[in-house]
Amino acid sequence: MSEQLQQAYNALMVKAPGAAFQKARALYLNKYPLPQADGSAPLRLYVCDEQLEESIQPANDGDPNHRLAILRSRPGQLAVVHWQHPDAPEPEQLRRYLQDTWSLNPDELEIEVLSTPWFREGGHQSRFAAPTGLGWQQQTLLTLKEEK
């Protein structure tokens, strides 16, 4: 997995609505692509099938009333969208985009071409499984005082 892809995923997740707001979060991920150097490029990469995991663990600070709330996010798939174009990009254009923008090897990806356009007719979409290890984690310290 590339550093560019991980950094872009982190940047997208930092701005995403909280996990408690499922509809708002889903709309956000459908509307906003992963940030890339050329924001006006004809190809854009979106997160699909986000997997969220929430857990609460004891904090390692020695205080029995402290807990860590941990949110982990991982995309199930990524969608390459040929922005505002109903047709698939040329194979070489897709190959260059994945290699040059995201340092991904297209030969290692099983790219599935979908017949349905991206969210709200955003353009032709092709999907592939997110690279192993692509994810984001947020931790929040909870200071709970138990009543006796």
ABEGO torsion letter per residue (X at the ends): XBAAAAAAAAAAAAABBBAABAAAAAAAAAABBBBBABAABABBBBBBGBBBBBBBBBBAAGBAABBBBBBBBBBABBBBBBBGBABBBBAAAAAAAAAAAAGBBAAABBBBBBABBBBGGAEBBBBBBBBBGBBBBBBBBBBBBBBX
